[in-house]
Amino acid sequence: MDALISSLMAYGYWGLFLLMVLDPILPTPSETIITLAGTLIAAKKLDLIPAVTAVAAGSVIGSVIAYAIGRYLGRHVLLKYGRWVGIKPAHMVKGERWLNRYKILMLIFGRYIAGVRQVIPYLAGIGRISWFDFTLYTVIGSILWAVTFLVLGRTLTTLFHPVAAWIARYWYIVAPVVIVGLGVFIWRRQRTRHARQVPEDQGNTQNTPNA
C-alpha cells in the first residue's frame, strides 16, 4: 500500500491516467487506486478536478480500446484470451444478460460491479452498440466513477484522521474496551446458538420412533 501511494505521488495525474487506460486490458485494483488518490487530495498532494479528469479520461480511453477489440476482433478473441486479463466466461454471460436488459444503466454504472467492469466495453463492441451511445454513456459513467471514489477517499481521510490520532494517543483505554466488547459479542453469539440448538435436539428426540 505504501508503495502504491509513493507511486501515485511520484507520477501524479499521469500515473492515474495510465493506470485507468490499462484497467480493461490489464485489470488493476482501480477502486483502491482512486480511493488512495482521494487520500492524497485530502493531504493537498493532488487537486480534485485534475484528478477527476485524469481518472475519467483514462477510463474512457481504455474502455474505447476494449470496445474496438470487441467490435472488430469478436467474441472468439475474448473467449480465447480473456482469461489472461481476468475475464471469465461467467463474467461474459452475466455481463451480456445485464447489458441486453439494461443497456444505458450498465454502460454508466457497470464499472461499479466487480468482475463485470472490465468485460462491459468488450461486450458492447461485440454487440455492436453504436460508437456514439457507447462513448456518451462511458464518459458519463467514468466521471461519476472518478468522483465517487476520489471523494470517498478524501472524505474518509478527513473523517478518520482525527479519530486515528485520538486512538493512537489513548490506546490504553481503547484496547481494553475493544477486547471486552469482542468477548461479550462472542459469548452472546455462542449462547444464542446454544439456545437454538437445544429445542432442535429435543424435537429430534421426540420424533425418533421407539425400537
TIRO-2110 file (N, C-alpha, C; in Angstrom, 1 decimal):
// TIRO-2110
0.8, -1.2, 0.0, N, 1, A
0.0, 0.0, 0.0, CA, 1, A
0.9, 1.3, 0.0, C, 1, A
1.9, 1.2, 0.8, N, 2, A
2.8, 2.4, 0.9, CA, 2, A
3.5, 2.6, -0.5, C, 2, A
3.8, 1.5, -1.2, N, 3, A
4.5, 1.6, -2.5, CA, 3, A
3.5, 2.2, -3.5, C, 3, A
2.2, 1.8, -3.4, N, 4, A
1.2, 2.4, -4.3, CA, 4, A
1.1, 3.9, -4.1, C, 4, A
1.0, 4.3, -2.8, N, 5, A
0.9, 5.7, -2.5, CA, 5, A
2.1, 6.5, -3.0, C, 5, A
3.3, 5.9, -2.8, N, 6, A
4.5, 6.5, -3.3, CA, 6, A
4.5, 6.7, -4.8, C, 6, A
4.0, 5.7, -5.5, N, 7, A
4.0, 5.7, -7.0, CA, 7, A
3.0, 6.8, -7.4, C, 7, A
1.9, 6.9, -6.7, N, 8, A
0.9, 7.9, -7.1, CA, 8, A
1.5, 9.3, -6.9, C, 8, A
2.2, 9.5, -5.8, N, 9, A
2.8, 10.8, -5.5, CA, 9, A
3.9, 11.1, -6.5, C, 9, A
4.6, 10.1, -7.0, N, 10, A
5.7, 10.3, -7.9, CA, 10, A
5.2, 10.6, -9.3, C, 10, A
4.2, 9.9, -9.8, N, 11, A
3.7, 10.1, -11.2, CA, 11, A
2.4, 10.9, -11.3, C, 11, A
1.8, 11.1, -10.1, N, 12, A
0.6, 12.1, -10.1, CA, 12, A
-0.5, 11.7, -11.1, C, 12, A
-0.9, 12.8, -11.7, N, 13, A
-2.1, 12.7, -12.6, CA, 13, A
-1.8, 11.7, -13.8, C, 13, A
-0.6, 11.8, -14.3, N, 14, A
-0.3, 10.9, -15.5, CA, 14, A
-0.3, 9.4, -15.0, C, 14, A
0.1, 9.2, -13.8, N, 15, A
0.1, 7.8, -13.3, CA, 15, A
-1.3, 7.3, -13.2, C, 15, A
-2.2, 8.2, -12.7, N, 16, A
-3.6, 7.8, -12.6, CA, 16, A
-4.2, 7.6, -14.0, C, 16, A
-3.9, 8.4, -14.9, N, 17, A
-4.4, 8.3, -16.3, CA, 17, A
-4.0, 7.0, -16.9, C, 17, A
-2.7, 6.7, -16.8, N, 18, A
-2.2, 5.4, -17.4, CA, 18, A
-2.8, 4.2, -16.8, C, 18, A
-2.9, 4.2, -15.5, N, 19, A
-3.5, 3.0, -14.8, CA, 19, A
-4.9, 2.8, -15.2, C, 19, A
-5.7, 3.9, -15.4, N, 20, A
-7.1, 3.7, -15.9, CA, 20, A
-7.2, 3.3, -17.3, C, 20, A
-6.2, 3.7, -18.2, N, 21, A
-6.2, 3.2, -19.5, CA, 21, A
-6.0, 1.7, -19.6, C, 21, A
-5.1, 1.3, -18.7, N, 22, A
-4.8, -0.2, -18.7, CA, 22, A
-5.8, -1.0, -18.0, C, 22, A
-6.7, -0.5, -17.3, N, 23, A
-7.6, -1.2, -16.5, CA, 23, A
-8.4, -2.3, -17.2, C, 23, A
-9.1, -2.0, -18.4, N, 24, A
-9.8, -3.0, -19.1, CA, 24, A
-8.9, -4.0, -19.8, C, 24, A
-7.7, -3.7, -20.0, N, 25, A
-6.7, -4.5, -20.7, CA, 25, A
-5.9, -5.4, -19.8, C, 25, A
-5.5, -4.7, -18.7, N, 26, A
-4.7, -5.4, -17.7, CA, 26, A
-5.3, -5.0, -16.3, C, 26, A
-6.3, -5.7, -15.8, N, 27, A
-7.0, -5.3, -14.6, CA, 27, A
-6.2, -4.9, -13.5, C, 27, A
-6.5, -3.8, -12.9, N, 28, A
-5.8, -3.2, -11.7, CA, 28, A
-6.8, -3.0, -10.6, C, 28, A
-6.4, -2.9, -9.4, N, 29, A
-7.3, -2.6, -8.3, CA, 29, A
-7.8, -1.1, -8.3, C, 29, A
-8.5, -0.8, -9.4, N, 30, A
-8.8, 0.6, -9.7, CA, 30, A
-9.5, 1.3, -8.6, C, 30, A
-10.5, 0.7, -7.9, N, 31, A
-11.2, 1.4, -6.8, CA, 31, A
-10.2, 1.8, -5.7, C, 31, A
-9.3, 0.9, -5.4, N, 32, A
-8.3, 1.1, -4.4, CA, 32, A
-7.4, 2.3, -4.8, C, 32, A
-7.0, 2.2, -6.0, N, 33, A
-6.0, 3.3, -6.5, CA, 33, A
-6.7, 4.7, -6.5, C, 33, A
-8.0, 4.7, -6.9, N, 34, A
-8.7, 6.0, -7.0, CA, 34, A
-8.9, 6.5, -5.5, C, 34, A
-9.3, 5.6, -4.6, N, 35, A
-9.6, 6.0, -3.3, CA, 35, A
-8.3, 6.5, -2.6, C, 35, A
-7.2, 5.8, -2.9, N, 36, A
-5.9, 6.3, -2.3, CA, 36, A
-5.6, 7.7, -2.9, C, 36, A
-5.9, 7.9, -4.2, N, 37, A
-5.7, 9.2, -4.8, CA, 37, A
-6.5, 10.3, -4.0, C, 37, A
-7.7, 9.8, -3.6, N, 38, A
-8.6, 10.7, -2.8, CA, 38, A
-7.9, 11.1, -1.5, C, 38, A
-7.2, 10.2, -0.9, N, 39, A
-6.5, 10.5, 0.4, CA, 39, A
-5.4, 11.5, 0.1, C, 39, A
-4.8, 11.5, -1.1, N, 40, A
-3.7, 12.4, -1.4, CA, 40, A
-4.3, 13.8, -1.7, C, 40, A
-5.6, 13.8, -2.1, N, 41, A
-6.3, 15.1, -2.3, CA, 41, A
-6.5, 15.7, -0.9, C, 41, A
-6.9, 14.9, 0.1, N, 42, A
-7.1, 15.4, 1.4, CA, 42, A
-5.8, 15.9, 2.0, C, 42, A
-4.7, 15.3, 1.6, N, 43, A
-3.4, 15.7, 2.1, CA, 43, A
-2.8, 16.9, 1.3, C, 43, A
-3.6, 17.4, 0.3, N, 44, A
-3.2, 18.5, -0.5, CA, 44, A
-2.0, 18.2, -1.4, C, 44, A
-1.9, 16.9, -1.7, N, 45, A
-0.8, 16.5, -2.7, CA, 45, A
-1.3, 16.4, -4.1, C, 45, A
-2.7, 16.3, -4.3, N, 46, A
-3.3, 16.3, -5.6, CA, 46, A
-4.5, 17.3, -5.4, C, 46, A
-5.1, 17.7, -6.6, N, 47, A
-6.3, 18.5, -6.6, CA, 47, A
-7.4, 17.7, -7.2, C, 47, A
-8.6, 18.0, -6.8, N, 48, A
-9.8, 17.2, -7.1, CA, 48, A
-10.1, 17.2, -8.6, C, 48, A
-10.2, 18.4, -9.2, N, 49, A
-10.6, 18.5, -10.6, CA, 49, A
-9.6, 17.8, -11.6, C, 49, A
-8.3, 18.1, -11.5, N, 50, A
-7.4, 17.4, -12.3, CA, 50, A
-7.4, 15.9, -12.1, C, 50, A
-7.6, 15.4, -10.9, N, 51, A
-7.6, 14.0, -10.6, CA, 51, A
-8.8, 13.4, -11.2, C, 51, A
-10.0, 14.0, -11.1, N, 52, A
-11.2, 13.5, -11.8, CA, 52, A
-11.0, 13.4, -13.3, C, 52, A
-10.4, 14.5, -13.9, N, 53, A
-10.1, 14.5, -15.3, CA, 53, A
-9.2, 13.4, -15.7, C, 53, A
-8.1, 13.1, -15.0, N, 54, A
-7.2, 12.1, -15.3, CA, 54, A
-7.8, 10.7, -15.2, C, 54, A
-8.6, 10.4, -14.1, N, 55, A
-9.2, 9.1, -14.0, CA, 55, A
-10.3, 8.9, -15.1, C, 55, A
-11.1, 9.9, -15.3, N, 56, A
-12.2, 9.8, -16.3, CA, 56, A
-11.7, 9.6, -17.7, C, 56, A
-10.7, 10.4, -18.0, N, 57, A
-10.1, 10.4, -19.4, CA, 57, A
-9.4, 9.0, -19.6, C, 57, A
-8.7, 8.6, -18.6, N, 58, A
-8.0, 7.3, -18.8, CA, 58, A
-9.0, 6.1, -18.9, C, 58, A
-10.1, 6.2, -18.1, N, 59, A
-11.1, 5.2, -18.1, CA, 59, A
-11.8, 5.1, -19.5, C, 59, A
-12.1, 6.3, -20.0, N, 60, A
-12.8, 6.4, -21.3, CA, 60, A
-11.9, 5.8, -22.4, C, 60, A
-10.7, 6.2, -22.5, N, 61, A
-9.8, 5.7, -23.5, CA, 61, A
-9.6, 4.2, -23.4, C, 61, A
-9.4, 3.7, -22.2, N, 62, A
-9.2, 2.3, -22.0, CA, 62, A
-10.5, 1.5, -22.4, C, 62, A
-11.6, 2.1, -22.1, N, 63, A
-12.9, 1.4, -22.5, CA, 63, A
-13.1, 1.5, -24.0, C, 63, A
-12.7, 2.5, -24.6, N, 64, A
-12.9, 2.6, -26.1, CA, 64, A
-11.9, 1.6, -26.8, C, 64, A
-10.7, 1.4, -26.3, N, 65, A
-9.8, 0.4, -26.8, CA, 65, A
-10.5, -1.0, -26.7, C, 65, A
-11.0, -1.3, -25.5, N, 66, A
-11.7, -2.6, -25.3, CA, 66, A
-12.9, -2.7, -26.2, C, 66, A
-13.6, -1.6, -26.4, N, 67, A
-14.8, -1.7, -27.3, CA, 67, A
-14.4, -2.0, -28.7, C, 67, A
-13.3, -1.4, -29.2, N, 68, A
-12.8, -1.6, -30.5, CA, 68, A
-12.4, -3.1, -30.7, C, 68, A
-11.7, -3.6, -29.7, N, 69, A
-11.3, -5.0, -29.7, CA, 69, A
-12.5, -5.9, -29.8, C, 69, A
-13.5, -5.7, -29.0, N, 70, A
-14.7, -6.5, -29.1, CA, 70, A
-15.4, -6.3, -30.4, C, 70, A
-15.5, -5.1, -31.0, N, 71, A
-16.2, -4.9, -32.2, CA, 71, A
-15.6, -5.5, -33.4, C, 71, A
-14.2, -5.4, -33.5, N, 72, A
-13.5, -5.7, -34.7, CA, 72, A
-12.8, -7.1, -34.6, C, 72, A
-12.6, -7.6, -33.4, N, 73, A
-12.0, -8.9, -33.3, CA, 73, A
-13.0, -10.0, -32.9, C, 73, A
-14.0, -9.6, -32.2, N, 74, A
-15.1, -10.5, -31.9, CA, 74, A
-15.0, -11.3, -30.7, C, 74, A
-16.1, -12.1, -30.5, N, 75, A
-16.2, -12.9, -29.2, CA, 75, A
-15.1, -14.0, -29.0, C, 75, A
-14.7, -14.6, -30.1, N, 76, A
-13.7, -15.7, -30.0, CA, 76, A
-12.4, -15.2, -29.4, C, 76, A
-12.0, -14.0, -29.7, N, 77, A
-10.8, -13.5, -29.1, CA, 77, A
-10.9, -13.3, -27.6, C, 77, A
-12.1, -12.8, -27.2, N, 78, A
-12.3, -12.7, -25.7, CA, 78, A
-12.4, -14.0, -25.0, C, 78, A
-13.0, -15.0, -25.7, N, 79, A
-13.1, -16.3, -25.1, CA, 79, A
-11.7, -17.0, -25.0, C, 79, A
-10.9, -16.7, -26.0, N, 80, A
-9.6, -17.3, -26.1, CA, 80, A
-8.5, -16.7, -25.1, C, 80, A
-8.6, -15.4, -25.1, N, 81, A
-7.5, -14.6, -24.4, CA, 81, A
-8.0, -13.9, -23.1, C, 81, A
-9.3, -13.9, -22.9, N, 82, A
-9.9, -13.2, -21.8, CA, 82, A
-9.4, -13.6, -20.4, C, 82, A
-9.1, -14.9, -20.3, N, 83, A
-8.6, -15.4, -19.0, CA, 83, A
-7.3, -14.8, -18.6, C, 83, A
-6.5, -14.3, -19.6, N, 84, A
-5.2, -13.7, -19.3, CA, 84, A
-5.4, -12.3, -18.6, C, 84, A
-6.5, -11.7, -18.8, N, 85, A
-6.8, -10.4, -18.2, CA, 85, A
-7.9, -10.5, -17.2, C, 85, A
-8.2, -11.7, -16.7, N, 86, A
-9.2, -11.8, -15.6, CA, 86, A
-10.6, -11.9, -16.0, C, 86, A
-10.9, -12.1, -17.4, N, 87, A
-12.3, -12.1, -17.8, CA, 87, A
-12.6, -13.6, -18.0, C, 87, A
-13.6, -14.1, -17.3, N, 88, A
-14.1, -15.4, -17.3, CA, 88, A
-15.4, -15.6, -18.1, C, 88, A
-15.6, -16.8, -18.7, N, 89, A
-16.9, -16.9, -19.4, CA, 89, A
-18.1, -16.6, -18.6, C, 89, A
-18.1, -16.8, -17.2, N, 90, A
-19.2, -16.5, -16.4, CA, 90, A
-19.4, -15.0, -16.3, C, 90, A
-18.3, -14.2, -16.4, N, 91, A
-18.4, -12.7, -16.4, CA, 91, A
-19.1, -12.3, -17.7, C, 91, A
-18.8, -13.0, -18.8, N, 92, A
-19.3, -12.6, -20.1, CA, 92, A
-20.8, -12.9, -20.1, C, 92, A
-21.2, -14.1, -19.6, N, 93, A
-22.7, -14.4, -19.6, CA, 93, A
-23.4, -13.4, -18.8, C, 93, A
-22.9, -13.1, -17.6, N, 94, A
-23.6, -12.2, -16.7, CA, 94, A
-23.7, -10.8, -17.3, C, 94, A
-22.5, -10.3, -17.9, N, 95, A
-22.5, -9.0, -18.5, CA, 95, A
-23.4, -8.9, -19.7, C, 95, A
-23.4, -9.9, -20.5, N, 96, A
-24.3, -9.9, -21.7, CA, 96, A
-25.8, -9.8, -21.3, C, 96, A
-26.1, -10.6, -20.3, N, 97, A
-27.5, -10.6, -19.9, CA, 97, A
-27.9, -9.2, -19.3, C, 97, A
-27.1, -8.6, -18.5, N, 98, A
-27.4, -7.3, -18.0, CA, 98, A
-27.3, -6.2, -19.0, C, 98, A
-26.4, -6.3, -20.0, N, 99, A
-26.2, -5.3, -21.0, CA, 99, A
-27.4, -5.3, -21.9, C, 99, A
-27.9, -6.5, -22.3, N, 100, A
-29.1, -6.6, -23.2, CA, 100, A
-30.3, -6.0, -22.5, C, 100, A
-30.4, -6.2, -21.2, N, 101, A
-31.6, -5.8, -20.4, CA, 101, A
-31.6, -4.3, -20.0, C, 101, A
-30.4, -3.9, -19.6, N, 102, A
-30.3, -2.5, -19.1, CA, 102, A
-29.1, -1.8, -19.7, C, 102, A
-29.2, -1.6, -21.0, N, 103, A
-28.0, -1.1, -21.8, CA, 103, A
-27.4, 0.2, -21.2, C, 103, A
-28.3, 1.2, -21.1, N, 104, A
-27.8, 2.5, -20.6, CA, 104, A
-27.2, 2.5, -19.2, C, 104, A
-28.0, 1.8, -18.3, N, 105, A
-27.6, 1.7, -16.9, CA, 105, A
-26.3, 0.9, -16.8, C, 105, A
-26.1, -0.1, -17.6, N, 106, A
-24.8, -0.9, -17.5, CA, 106, A
-23.7, -0.1, -18.0, C, 106, A
-23.9, 0.7, -19.1, N, 107, A
-22.8, 1.5, -19.6, CA, 107, A
-22.3, 2.6, -18.7, C, 107, A
-23.3, 3.1, -17.9, N, 108, A
-23.0, 4.1, -16.9, CA, 108, A
-22.5, 3.6, -15.6, C, 108, A
-23.2, 2.6, -15.1, N, 109, A
-22.9, 2.1, -13.7, CA, 109, A
-22.3, 0.7, -13.7, C, 109, A
-22.0, 0.1, -14.8, N, 110, A
-21.5, -1.3, -14.8, CA, 110, A
-20.1, -1.3, -14.2, C, 110, A
-19.4, -0.2, -14.3, N, 111, A
-18.0, -0.2, -13.8, CA, 111, A
-18.0, -0.3, -12.2, C, 111, A
-19.1, -0.1, -11.6, N, 112, A
-19.2, -0.3, -10.1, CA, 112, A
-19.3, -1.7, -9.7, C, 112, A
-19.5, -2.6, -10.7, N, 113, A
-19.8, -4.0, -10.3, CA, 113, A
-18.5, -4.8, -10.6, C, 113, A
-17.9, -5.4, -9.5, N, 114, A
-16.7, -6.2, -9.6, CA, 114, A
-16.9, -7.4, -10.5, C, 114, A
-15.9, -7.7, -11.4, N, 115, A
-16.0, -8.8, -12.3, CA, 115, A
-16.7, -8.5, -13.6, C, 115, A
-17.5, -7.4, -13.6, N, 116, A
-18.2, -7.0, -14.8, CA, 116, A
-17.6, -5.8, -15.4, C, 116, A
-17.0, -4.9, -14.6, N, 117, A
-16.5, -3.6, -15.2, CA, 117, A
-15.6, -3.8, -16.4, C, 117, A
-14.6, -4.8, -16.3, N, 118, A
-13.7, -4.9, -17.4, CA, 118, A
-14.4, -5.5, -18.7, C, 118, A
-15.4, -6.3, -18.5, N, 119, A
-16.0, -7.1, -19.7, CA, 119, A
-17.0, -6.2, -20.4, C, 119, A
-17.6, -5.3, -19.8, N, 120, A
-18.7, -4.5, -20.4, CA, 120, A
-18.3, -3.8, -21.7, C, 120, A
-17.1, -3.1, -21.8, N, 121, A
-16.7, -2.5, -23.1, CA, 121, A
-16.5, -3.5, -24.2, C, 121, A
-15.9, -4.6, -23.9, N, 122, A
-15.8, -5.7, -24.9, CA, 122, A
-17.1, -6.2, -25.4, C, 122, A
-18.0, -6.4, -24.5, N, 123, A
-19.4, -6.9, -24.9, CA, 123, A
-20.2, -5.9, -25.7, C, 123, A
-20.0, -4.6, -25.3, N, 124, A
-20.6, -3.5, -26.0, CA, 124, A
-20.2, -3.5, -27.5, C, 124, A
-18.9, -3.7, -27.7, N, 125, A
-18.3, -3.8, -29.0, CA, 125, A
-18.8, -5.1, -29.8, C, 125, A
-18.8, -6.2, -29.1, N, 126, A
-19.3, -7.4, -29.7, CA, 126, A
-20.8, -7.3, -30.1, C, 126, A
-21.6, -6.6, -29.2, N, 127, A
-23.0, -6.4, -29.5, CA, 127, A
-23.3, -5.3, -30.5, C, 127, A
-22.2, -4.6, -30.9, N, 128, A
-22.3, -3.5, -31.9, CA, 128, A
-23.2, -2.4, -31.5, C, 128, A
-23.1, -2.0, -30.2, N, 129, A
-23.7, -0.8, -29.7, CA, 129, A
-23.1, 0.3, -30.4, C, 129, A
-23.8, 1.3, -30.8, N, 130, A
-23.2, 2.4, -31.6, CA, 130, A
-22.1, 3.1, -30.9, C, 130, A
-21.1, 3.6, -31.7, N, 131, A
-20.0, 4.3, -31.1, CA, 131, A
-20.5, 5.5, -30.3, C, 131, A
-21.4, 6.2, -30.8, N, 132, A
-21.9, 7.4, -30.1, CA, 132, A
-22.5, 7.1, -28.8, C, 132, A
-23.4, 6.1, -28.7, N, 133, A
-24.0, 5.7, -27.5, CA, 133, A
-23.0, 5.2, -26.5, C, 133, A
-22.1, 4.4, -27.0, N, 134, A
-21.1, 3.8, -26.1, CA, 134, A
-20.2, 4.9, -25.5, C, 134, A
-19.7, 5.8, -26.3, N, 135, A
-18.8, 6.9, -25.9, CA, 135, A
-19.5, 7.8, -24.9, C, 135, A
-20.8, 8.2, -25.3, N, 136, A
-21.5, 9.2, -24.4, CA, 136, A
-21.7, 8.6, -23.0, C, 136, A
-22.3, 7.4, -22.9, N, 137, A
-22.6, 6.9, -21.6, CA, 137, A
-21.3, 6.4, -20.8, C, 137, A
-20.3, 6.1, -21.6, N, 138, A
-19.0, 5.8, -20.9, CA, 138, A
-18.4, 7.0, -20.3, C, 138, A
-18.5, 8.2, -21.0, N, 139, A
-17.9, 9.4, -20.4, CA, 139, A
-18.7, 9.8, -19.1, C, 139, A
-20.0, 9.7, -19.2, N, 140, A
-20.8, 10.0, -18.0, CA, 140, A
-20.5, 9.0, -16.9, C, 140, A
-20.4, 7.7, -17.2, N, 141, A
-20.1, 6.8, -16.1, CA, 141, A
-18.7, 6.9, -15.6, C, 141, A
-17.7, 7.3, -16.4, N, 142, A
-16.4, 7.4, -15.9, CA, 142, A
-16.2, 8.6, -15.0, C, 142, A
-16.9, 9.7, -15.3, N, 143, A
-16.9, 10.9, -14.5, CA, 143, A
-17.5, 10.6, -13.1, C, 143, A
-18.7, 10.0, -13.1, N, 144, A
-19.3, 9.6, -11.9, CA, 144, A
-18.4, 8.7, -11.0, C, 144, A
-17.8, 7.7, -11.7, N, 145, A
-17.0, 6.7, -11.0, CA, 145, A
-15.8, 7.4, -10.4, C, 145, A
-15.2, 8.3, -11.1, N, 146, A
-14.0, 9.0, -10.6, CA, 146, A
-14.4, 9.9, -9.4, C, 146, A
-15.4, 10.6, -9.5, N, 147, A
-15.9, 11.5, -8.5, CA, 147, A
-16.2, 10.7, -7.2, C, 147, A
-16.9, 9.5, -7.4, N, 148, A
-17.3, 8.7, -6.3, CA, 148, A
-16.1, 8.3, -5.4, C, 148, A
-15.1, 7.7, -6.0, N, 149, A
-14.0, 7.1, -5.2, CA, 149, A
-13.0, 8.2, -4.8, C, 149, A
-12.8, 9.2, -5.6, N, 150, A
-11.9, 10.3, -5.1, CA, 150, A
-12.5, 11.0, -3.9, C, 150, A
-13.8, 11.3, -4.0, N, 151, A
-14.5, 12.0, -2.9, CA, 151, A
-14.5, 11.0, -1.7, C, 151, A
-14.8, 9.7, -1.9, N, 152, A
-14.8, 8.8, -0.8, CA, 152, A
-13.4, 8.8, -0.1, C, 152, A
-12.3, 8.7, -0.8, N, 153, A
-11.0, 8.7, -0.2, CA, 153, A
-10.7, 9.9, 0.5, C, 153, A
-11.1, 11.1, 0.0, N, 154, A
-10.9, 12.4, 0.6, CA, 154, A
-11.7, 12.5, 1.9, C, 154, A
-13.0, 12.0, 1.8, N, 155, A
-13.9, 12.1, 3.0, CA, 155, A
-13.4, 11.2, 4.1, C, 155, A
-13.1, 10.0, 3.8, N, 156, A
-12.6, 9.0, 4.8, CA, 156, A
-11.4, 9.5, 5.5, C, 156, A
-10.5, 10.1, 4.7, N, 157, A
-9.2, 10.6, 5.4, CA, 157, A
-9.6, 11.8, 6.3, C, 157, A
-10.5, 12.7, 5.8, N, 158, A
-10.8, 13.8, 6.7, CA, 158, A
-11.5, 13.4, 7.9, C, 158, A
-12.4, 12.4, 7.8, N, 159, A
-13.2, 12.0, 9.0, CA, 159, A
-12.4, 11.2, 10.0, C, 159, A
-11.6, 10.3, 9.5, N, 160, A
-10.9, 9.3, 10.4, CA, 160, A
-9.5, 9.7, 10.8, C, 160, A
-8.9, 10.7, 10.2, N, 161, A
-7.6, 11.1, 10.6, CA, 161, A
-7.6, 11.5, 12.1, C, 161, A
-8.6, 12.4, 12.5, N, 162, A
-8.6, 12.8, 13.9, CA, 162, A
-8.9, 11.6, 14.8, C, 162, A
-9.8, 10.7, 14.3, N, 163, A
-10.1, 9.5, 15.1, CA, 163, A
-8.9, 8.7, 15.3, C, 163, A
-8.1, 8.4, 14.2, N, 164, A
-6.9, 7.6, 14.3, CA, 164, A
-5.9, 8.3, 15.3, C, 164, A
-5.8, 9.6, 15.2, N, 165, A
-4.8, 10.3, 16.1, CA, 165, A
-5.3, 10.1, 17.6, C, 165, A
-6.6, 10.2, 17.8, N, 166, A
-7.1, 10.0, 19.2, CA, 166, A
-6.9, 8.6, 19.7, C, 166, A
-7.1, 7.6, 18.8, N, 167, A
-6.9, 6.2, 19.2, CA, 167, A
-5.4, 6.0, 19.6, C, 167, A
-4.5, 6.5, 18.7, N, 168, A
-3.1, 6.4, 19.0, CA, 168, A
-2.7, 7.0, 20.3, C, 168, A
-3.4, 8.1, 20.7, N, 169, A
-3.0, 8.8, 21.9, CA, 169, A
-3.5, 8.0, 23.2, C, 169, A
-4.8, 7.5, 23.0, N, 170, A
-5.4, 6.9, 24.2, CA, 170, A
-5.6, 5.4, 23.9, C, 170, A
-4.6, 4.7, 23.4, N, 171, A
-4.7, 3.3, 23.1, CA, 171, A
-5.0, 2.5, 24.3, C, 171, A
-4.4, 2.9, 25.4, N, 172, A
-4.5, 2.1, 26.7, CA, 172, A
-6.0, 2.1, 27.2, C, 172, A
-6.8, 3.0, 26.7, N, 173, A
-8.2, 3.0, 27.0, CA, 173, A
-9.0, 2.2, 26.0, C, 173, A
-8.7, 2.5, 24.7, N, 174, A
-9.4, 1.9, 23.6, CA, 174, A
-9.2, 0.4, 23.6, C, 174, A
-8.0, -0.1, 23.7, N, 175, A
-7.7, -1.6, 23.6, CA, 175, A
-8.5, -2.4, 24.5, C, 175, A
-8.6, -2.1, 25.9, N, 176, A
-9.4, -3.0, 26.7, CA, 176, A
-10.9, -2.9, 26.4, C, 176, A
-11.4, -1.8, 26.0, N, 177, A
-12.8, -1.7, 25.6, CA, 177, A
-13.1, -2.6, 24.4, C, 177, A
-12.2, -2.5, 23.4, N, 178, A
-12.4, -3.4, 22.2, CA, 178, A
-12.4, -4.8, 22.6, C, 178, A
-11.4, -5.2, 23.4, N, 179, A
-11.2, -6.6, 23.8, CA, 179, A
-12.5, -7.1, 24.5, C, 179, A
-12.9, -6.4, 25.5, N, 180, A
-14.1, -6.7, 26.3, CA, 180, A
-15.3, -6.8, 25.4, C, 180, A
-15.5, -5.8, 24.5, N, 181, A
-16.6, -5.8, 23.6, CA, 181, A
-16.6, -7.0, 22.7, C, 181, A
-15.5, -7.4, 22.2, N, 182, A
-15.4, -8.6, 21.4, CA, 182, A
-15.7, -9.8, 22.1, C, 182, A
-15.2, -9.9, 23.4, N, 183, A
-15.5, -11.1, 24.2, CA, 183, A
-17.0, -11.2, 24.5, C, 183, A
-17.7, -10.1, 24.8, N, 184, A
-19.1, -10.1, 25.1, CA, 184, A
-19.9, -10.5, 23.8, C, 184, A
-19.4, -10.1, 22.7, N, 185, A
-20.1, -10.4, 21.4, CA, 185, A
-20.0, -11.9, 21.1, C, 185, A
-18.8, -12.5, 21.3, N, 186, A
-18.6, -13.9, 21.1, CA, 186, A
-19.4, -14.7, 22.1, C, 186, A
-19.5, -14.3, 23.3, N, 187, A
-20.2, -15.0, 24.4, CA, 187, A
-21.7, -15.0, 24.1, C, 187, A
-22.2, -13.9, 23.7, N, 188, A
-23.7, -13.8, 23.4, CA, 188, A
-24.0, -14.6, 22.1, C, 188, A
-23.1, -14.6, 21.2, N, 189, A
-23.4, -15.4, 20.0, CA, 189, A
-23.4, -16.9, 20.3, C, 189, A
-22.4, -17.3, 21.1, N, 190, A
-22.4, -18.8, 21.4, CA, 190, A
-23.6, -19.1, 22.2, C, 190, A
-24.1, -18.2, 23.1, N, 191, A
-25.2, -18.5, 24.0, CA, 191, A
-26.5, -18.6, 23.1, C, 191, A
-26.6, -17.7, 22.1, N, 192, A
-27.8, -17.7, 21.2, CA, 192, A
-27.8, -19.0, 20.4, C, 192, A
-26.6, -19.4, 19.9, N, 193, A
-26.6, -20.6, 19.1, CA, 193, A
-26.9, -21.9, 20.0, C, 193, A
-26.5, -21.9, 21.2, N, 194, A
-26.8, -23.0, 22.1, CA, 194, A
-28.3, -23.0, 22.4, C, 194, A
-28.9, -21.9, 22.6, N, 195, A
-30.3, -21.8, 22.9, CA, 195, A
-31.2, -22.3, 21.7, C, 195, A
-30.7, -22.1, 20.5, N, 196, A
-31.4, -22.5, 19.3, CA, 196, A
-31.2, -24.0, 19.1, C, 196, A
-30.0, -24.5, 19.5, N, 197, A
-29.7, -25.9, 19.3, CA, 197, A
-30.5, -26.9, 20.2, C, 197, A
-30.7, -26.4, 21.5, N, 198, A
-31.4, -27.3, 22.4, CA, 198, A
-32.8, -27.7, 22.0, C, 198, A
-33.7, -26.7, 21.6, N, 199, A
-35.0, -27.1, 21.1, CA, 199, A
-35.0, -28.1, 19.9, C, 199, A
-34.0, -27.9, 19.0, N, 200, A
-33.9, -28.8, 17.8, CA, 200, A
-33.5, -30.2, 18.3, C, 200, A
-32.6, -30.3, 19.3, N, 201, A
-32.2, -31.6, 19.8, CA, 201, A
-33.4, -32.3, 20.5, C, 201, A
-34.2, -31.5, 21.2, N, 202, A
-35.4, -32.1, 21.9, CA, 202, A
-36.4, -32.5, 20.9, C, 202, A
-36.6, -31.8, 19.8, N, 203, A
-37.5, -32.1, 18.8, CA, 203, A
-37.1, -33.4, 18.1, C, 203, A
-35.8, -33.5, 17.8, N, 204, A
-35.4, -34.7, 17.2, CA, 204, A
-35.5, -36.0, 18.0, C, 204, A
-35.3, -35.8, 19.4, N, 205, A
-35.5, -36.9, 20.3, CA, 205, A
-37.0, -37.3, 20.4, C, 205, A
-37.9, -36.4, 20.3, N, 206, A
-39.3, -36.7, 20.4, CA, 206, A
-39.8, -37.4, 19.1, C, 206, A
-39.2, -37.0, 18.0, N, 207, A
-39.6, -37.6, 16.7, CA, 207, A
-39.0, -38.9, 16.4, C, 207, A
-38.0, -39.3, 17.2, N, 208, A
-37.4, -40.6, 17.0, CA, 208, A
-38.3, -41.8, 17.4, C, 208, A
-38.7, -42.7, 16.6, N, 209, A
-39.6, -43.8, 16.9, CA, 209, A
-38.9, -44.8, 17.9, C, 209, A
-39.8, -45.3, 18.8, N, 210, A
-39.2, -46.3, 19.8, CA, 210, A
-38.9, -47.6, 19.1, C, 210, A
-37.9, -48.2, 19.5, N, 211, A
-37.5, -49.5, 18.9, CA, 211, A
-38.4, -50.6, 19.3, C, 211, A
END
